[in-house]
Each structure stands twice: as C-alpha cells, then as structure tokens.
C-alpha cells in the first residue's frame, strides 16, 4: 500500500451509483389505456446485460471508475458477489481500483476466493509493469520524470454496504488514499445505496446513468429484462434533481454532453442525478 498522500478531497466523499438502464413499459392490469401504466428501468436479464456489448459504455465505465481524482488516491467500486463473479476471471479484481465485495457468506469461502484472485492479479500486473520497464530500458526510451504513484489494486470483502463504507473511510480515507466511491451493482446493492441516509451536506448521493434504447425505435424502445434499477422516479417530487452536463463531466472527470450517440443497433446517452436532502 502506498504512503499516505495529502489532498483536498473531503473525508465524506460522494456515493455515486453508476448504471446502464433501458426503459421498460409496465402495462396496467386494468385497461390498456390505464393512466397508471409506468416505465421501469431494466438493468439485467438472466444474470447478464440485456443488450449487446456496448463498447462505448464499457470503455466509459473503465475510464471513469479507474481514474483517480487526485494523484496518490484510488477509487473504490462496491458490488455484490454476483456482480463480482460476472467479471471475467482473468480480470478479477479489476485493476487500479479497490474492489469491495458485499456478501452474506459466513463461511469465509468468498473472502478466501477473492483474496486469492487478488494475489494472482497483483502478480500479473507486477510482471506486466516489469516487462514494460525492461522494454523501455532496452529501447533507451526511459526519460527522467516525476514519479506519480499509480492507483493500487486491492480488494476487501464485507457483509454490508454500511460496513463497506466504514472500512473504506477508516482504512483508506483516513490516510488520504481514497478517491471516488462508485456503486456498480447489482440491484440489491443499488437498493441498499439508495436507502442510505446522510446528514445534509455530509455525503452527496449521485447517479451516473447510461440510457440504452434500440436505434431508431423511439424513446420507449427497450430490451427484455428481468432485473430492474430500484428507483422509478427521479424528479424533484421524488427527491432527485437532474444534473447539468457540466456537473456530470466534473463528477466523472471527462466531458459528458448528454447527447444520444449511436453504436451498432443501440443508442446511448450519459446523464446524471443528485439526491436532494
């Protein structure tokens, strides 16, 4: 673990949910034209994504969750055990981030497995870094420059979201090593994050959302889903406000215009929301 680095980030960092959703029209059981028809936000189907691989969204996720806000810090990504298992085994835990896995397992087997994968991942990353350094030395491309500590690759296993945030704050935050805190799923963990209450001004709760629809089929075009984001309304009446594109850009560390973009058979749009206290 790198030495503590002083920085200006507050100890009570924002809790930001990052999620991709697609609109699902839920028909009323009364009449076809019943005004109580509503739209839910689908996020999964049979344990995987409902839509084809979206390179732009996957790259956005990788950049945003791994980019530290200040040199010497590392972002945390909080997830349930099933979400962790959905990551390809050779990439677990994800590099340059603190992977926080929430599980009800009391046998210790999940923790043992995660830590074993962590050690293997660290060895691979160290070997790759060594090979890169040797290659640069052989080609005489090494130049003197300031050494900026890179984000670490780490993992912890906790029984709850409360325990996860407490450990992040006490172990990494107190030493000035904690960057941004991202909640990446699944639905149960999103729900737990949305139920958390903080004093006004203590810890903002935000959502960075990628809207996904089929290309050219209208705003209500969706994919089949069996898992939903546990929040149906994000208006001021629901306790949320839509963030400006400038605000979202600041949250993620790169420009986000909020425009619809096409990729293959889908259209995507990145937007943001912040909970009103």
N, C-alpha and C positions, 0 to 999 in steps of 0.2 A: 504494500500500500504506500503511495507517495506521501511525502511530508505535507503537513497542513499548509494551505495557501490562503493568505488573507484576501478577501474580496468584499464587494459591496452588496452581495446578494443577501436578502433578508433570511433569517433562520426559518421563518414560516413561509416557505415557498408555495406558489400556486399549485393546486392539484388539477392537472389537466387530463381530461379523457380524450383519447384520440381514437376515432372510429370511422368506418365506412358504412354507409347505410343506403338502403333503397326503399322507396315508398311502396307500401302495401295497402291497398284499399280493402278495408274490412267492412263487408256488407252487413246491413242490419238484418235481423231475423224476422223483422216485422213486415215491411213492404219494400219493394225495390227502390222506391224514391224516399225512403225514410230519412229525415234530416239528421238522424243520429249516426248515419254512416260515418266512419272515420278512417284516417290513414295512420298506419303504424309504420315504424322504421325497421325493416328487416336487416339483419346482420349476418345470418348464417343459415346453412342447410346441411343437415346430417353431419355436423361437426366440421364443415369446411365453408369456404366462401360461396355465396350463391351465384356469383358471376365469374366469367373467365378471368384469368390472370390479367391484372391491370398494371402494366409496368410503371406508369407514371405515379400511381398511388403507392406502389411498393417502394419505389425509389424515394418518394416524398417521406414515407414513414421512416425509412432507413436514415435519411439525412437528418430529419427533424429530431428523432429520438436519440441519435448518437452525437449530435453537435452540442458541445458544452457551451453554456452562456459566457463562461469566464475561464481562461486557461487555468489548469490545475484542478478543475472540477469534473465530475462525471454525472451524467444523467441517470436516473433510476426509471426502470419500466416495471410496473406492477401488473401481475397477471395471475389468473387461476392456473391450476395444474394442467387442465385440459388444453388451455391456450399454449402453455409451455411445451406440452407434448406435440402440439401441431407444428412447431418449428422443426424443420429438417434436423435430424440428429447431428449431422456434421457441423451445424451452425449453433448448436446449443452449448452454453448460453450465448446470446448474441454479444458480439464483441463491442468493446468500448462503452459498455453500459453496465449498470448494476441491475441484474435480473432479480426481481423479488417474486417468488412463487408462493402463492397462498394455497394451503391445502388443509383438509380436515384429518389427514392421515396421522395417526398417533403411534404408529409402529416405528417411525423413523426411516422407513424404506424410501419414501420420496426424497427426503433430505439427503440421504446417503447417495441416491442416484444422481441428484442434481450436483452435489459437490464432487462426485466422481467425474461427471461430464465437465465440470468447471476446470478441474486439474488438467484433463486431456486437452481442453480448449486452450488453456494458457500455454501448454507445451507447444501446440501447433502455432499459436500466434508468436511465441518467442522464437521458434525455429524460422518462421517466415520473416520476422524482423532481422534476425541474424543473417539470413541468406541475402536479404536486400542490402544490408550494410556491407557485406563482403563483395557483392556485385558492384556496388558503387565505388568501393575502395579499389577494386581491380581496374575499373574504367577511369580512375582518377577524377571522378566527378564529385568527390567529397569536398565541400567548402565549409569554412568556419562560419557558424551561425549560432544564434542564441538557441539554447535547448529549452523548448517549451514542453512541459510534461503532458503526455497524451492521456486521454481518459483511460481509466482502468477497466479491466474486465473482471466482474465479480458476480456473485450470486448469494442470495440468502433465502431461507425458507421460513415462512411464518404461518401461524394458524388463522390470522385475520387481517383485515385491512388496517384496523387500529394498531395492531402490533407491528405491521409493516411500516407504517408512517413513523411510529415511535422509534423503531430501530434505525430507520434512515436518518431521522433527526438527531438521535443521540450518538450514533456511530460515525456518520459521515457529515451531517450538518454541523454538529458542534465543533468539528475540526476544520470547517470551511471547505470541505471536499465535495459537497453535494451540489449538483447542478439542478436541472429541472426534474420534476416528478411527473411521469406520464403513466396513466392507467390504460392498458391496452386490451382488456377483456378477460374472460368473456362476459356474457350478460349478467351473471350473478355478481361479478366483481364490479362491473359498471353500476349495478343497482346499489351495492354497498357504498360506493363512492358518492353517488347522488344522494344517499341518505345521511351522509356525514354532515354535521353541523359545526360551524366555527363561529367565534365571535366576529362581529363586523370589523372588517379591516385586518383580521388575523391571517386568513389563508383563502385567497380567491379560489373559487371552483369554476373551471372553464371546460369548454368542449371544442375541440378542433375536429370538424366533421367533413368527410368526403361524401358528397351526394353522388349516387350512381344510378343512371337510368339507361334503358336501351336507346341506342341512337335513332333519332328521328321519329320516336313513337310517342312523344309528349311527356309532360312532367309527371304523369301518374304511371308511366310505363315501369314495370318492376319485374323482378325475378322471383321465382318460388322460394319461400323462406319458411323455416320452422323455428327460428330463434330471432328475438326482437330486442332492439335497444329499449331499456326500461324507462323511457321517457317519451310521452306522446305529444306534449305541448311545450313549446319554447318561446312563448310570447311573454310580454310583461305581466299579463294576468297570471301566467304560470310561474312567474318568479324569475324569468330569464330575459336578457336583452341580446339582440343581435350585435355583434362586434363589427366595427368597420374593417375594411381590408387592411388599413394601416395598422390597426391593433393586432389583427391576426398575424400580419407579417412580423411584428415585433415579438409576438409570442413564440413563433416557430423559427425565427432567425433568418428568414428569406422572404422575398416578395411573394405575396399571395394576392391576386387581383380579384378573386371571387367570380371569375368568368367561367362559363361552361367550355370544356375542351373535349374534343373527340379523340378516342383511341379505339381502333378496331370497331367492334359492334356496340360500344358504350360511349356515353358522355359523362364527364365527371366535373364536379365543382367543389372547391375547398372553401368552407365558411367557418365562422366561429361564434360561440355564445359564451356569455358570462352570467353566473347566477347573481341575482340581486339579493342583497342581505336586508 
